[in-house]
Amino acid sequence: MSARDSMFSLDGKRIIVTGATAGIGRSLAGALVRQGAQVVLLARRKELLDTVVAELGDNASAIAVDLSDAGDTRSAISEAIDTMGGVEVLVNNAAYIAGGRRAEDETLEDITQTLNVNLVAPIVAAQTVFPFMKAAGAGSIINVTSVVASVGIGRLPQAVYSASKGGLTAITREWAAQWSRYGIRINALAPGFIRTEMTDATLEVDKIRDWVEANTMLPRIGTPEDFDGMVVYLASDSSSFVTGQVLTVDGGWTAR
């Protein structure tokens, strides 16, 4: 392998990806495998997990888990580490968004489910991989947050979702501050408007799609594949001097 080819090589990297059956997670899991990583996928829907693993081949395996349950999440992360014999990279990608209710109408169930999947699960996952990364003196944790962590978007109701992603953004920086002494890097990727299973219904509304495109410097809706290179970079040794950062992938939407 040439120096050019090896710059973003993930050969020998053992990676856990949550929420990998659709959208950004499914796409980035494929990118990680193509770069040579061994990947364990965690998500709720077993049939879809099996389909994705079959597509990715021998370097991928899967564990079905309800990430809204902290105990199940911890057990699944531990099982993934046992399966691979260690872990170098954790990608906290799984996300949940309630059904488009305005802030005053969000139910306690909406609030609990959103925070459990979007914030509690990543915290539990990071705490579970931490001792392995600390012992190795290296590791990379990548949190998938959102531009709504830093920008209010009143026309798209998602108050608790925004709060959960804001919390994940904040803890990204705090983990980086606390864990850098152990050689562990923690960064976040913040997608803008990306066409996924979770956002399709919203982005199919003409006036919303037109508004997004009109306010995006690169005037289109993003795709999951737009994320692949960024996650490979943060998982690879090419980002060895990068930590505590939030890298935005939004076509220039927040820079307008």
N, C-alpha and C positions, 0 to 999 in steps of 0.2 A: 504494500500500500504506500503510495507517495505521500509526501508531507502535505500536499494540497488535499488529498483524499482523507487523510487522517485528522485534519483539523477539527472536524465535528464527529469523529468516530465515537461510537458508544460501545465498542467491543469490550466485553467483560463487565459492563454495567448491569446491575440488577435493579429493576425499576418497578415500583408499584404505582398504578394509575387508578384513581377512583372515578366512577361515572364514565365508563368507557364503552357503552353500548351504542351511543349515538352522538351526532354532532361533533363538537370540538374534541371530546375525549376519544371517540372512535378514530378520528382522523389522526390525532397526535400519537395514539398508541401504535398505529401503523408506521408512522414516521420514525418512532423510536426503535421499532423492530428492524426496519430497513437499514438503520444505522448500526445495527449489530447488537442491540440490547436484548437482554432477557427480561420479559415483562409479565407481571401478574396483574390481571384486570379485576377490579372490584366493582360490582354494580348489583342492582336488585333483580333484574330480569334474566333468569338463567338461560332461557332459550336464545335470547339475543346474545348473551355472553358466549354461548357455544358456537353461534354463527360467526361471531367476530374472531374467536380463537381459531376456528377452521380456516378462515381467510388469512390469518396472520402466520399460521404454521407452527413449527416445533418450538420456536422461541417465545411462544405465548401460552399462558394458562389462565384460568379464571376461577374466582370464588364468588358465589352469589351471597349477597349480604344486604341487610336493611341498614343503610347508613344513618337512619334517623335514630337508631338504637346504639347508644355509646358502648355498651358491653359487647354487642355483636361486632361493632366496628373494630374494637380493640382485638377481639379474637381473630377476626379476618385478617387484619394487618399482621398479627403474630404468625398466623398460618402461612401467609404469603412469604414472610421472611424465612420460615422453616422450609418452605418449598424450594426457595432459591439458594438457601444457605447463607443468606445475608441480604443487605440492601444498601445501595449507593444513592438512589434517587427516589424521592416520593413526589408524586404529582397529585395535589389535592384539586381535582377538577369537578367532582360531583356537585350538582346544584339543584335546588328546588325553588320554584316560584309559584305562589298561590294564584288563584284564578282571576287576576285583573280587578280585584276589588279596591275601591278607594281607601285611603288610610283610615277613615272613620268607620269603615265597614269590615276591616280585616278581623277575622275571628281569632279566638285564643288558639284554636287548632291550626289556623294559618301561621300564626306567630311561632308556635312551638315547633311545627314541622320545618318551617323555613330556617329557624335558628339551629335546630338540631342537625340538619343536613349541611347547611352552608357554613356554620361556624363551629359547632361542637364537634362534629365528625373530623374536620381538619385538625383541630386541637388534639383530639384523642389519637389520631393517626400520627401526628408529629411527635407526641410524647412517646408513642410506642416504638417508633424508629430511632428516636434520639439516642438511647444507650448503645445501639449498634454503630451509629455514625460516630458517636463520641469515642468509642473504643477504637474505631478505625482511624480517627483523626481527620476525617473528611466526610463530606456528604453534601447533597443538594436537595433542598425542599422547594418545590415550585407550587405556589398557590394561584389558582385561577380566580381572580376577583372580577371586577367590572368597572366600567367608567361611571356607573351610577353610584359608586362609592364616593365619588368626589364632585359629581354634578347632579343637581336636581332636575328631574324631567317630569314636570307636572302632568303632561298629557298622557303619560304612560304609567298608570297606577302601580307602584311597586315599592311602597314605603318600607316595609319590613325586609324585603329582599335587599333594598339599598343599605339598610342598617346592617344586615348580616355581612354584606360584602365590604362595607366600611370597617367593620370589626376585623375581618380577615386581612384587610390592607394594613390596619394598625398593628396587628399581631405579627405580620410579616416583618415589619421594621423592628419590633421589640425582640422577636426571636433572633433576628440578625445581630442585634446589639448584645444579647446574652450568650449566644452560641458560637459567635465567631471565634472565640478563644479555643474552641474545640475543632476548628477547621470546617465547620458546617456553614454552608451558604444558604440563605433563605431569600428568595425573590418572588415577585408576583407578576403575573401577566393579566392585563386588564383589557378584555375585549370590549369593543363598541357594539354596533349592531351587526350581529353575525346570524346568517340564516341557518337555523338548527331546528330540530324537532320541537324544542321548547319555545322558539320565537316565531315559527312559521305562521301561526294563526294571526299574530299581531302584524307581521310584515306583509301579509296578504291584503291587508286593508289599504286601498289605494292612497288615501290621504296621509296615512302614516308612512308608507313606503316613500311617497313623493317628498314628504317633509324630511325624512332621514337623508335621502339622496341629495336633496337641495342644500342640506346643511353639512354635508361631508365633502371635504376637499377633493378626495378621490371619489367622484359621485356614483357610488354603487353600494350595495349591501355586501358586507364581508361574507366569506365562506369559511368553513372549518379549516380548510387547507391553508388559509392565510396565516394560521397559527403555527403550523408544523415547524417551520424553520426557527421560530423563537423558542419553542420548548426544547428542540434539539440543542440549540445554543446554550440554554441555561442548564441542561442536563450534562453537557460535555465539559471537558477540561478547558475549552476555549473561554469559558466565562469564570475562570478560577479566581479572578480579582474583582468579581461582581457580587455584591450582597446588599441586602436592604433596599433593593430597587423595585419600582413598579414600572414595568414596560408596557406601554399602551399600544394596542393593535386596533385602531378605529378609523383608519383612512383619513385621519386629520380632523375628526368630528369635534374633539375637545379642544383643538387648537384654533378653532374658527373665531 
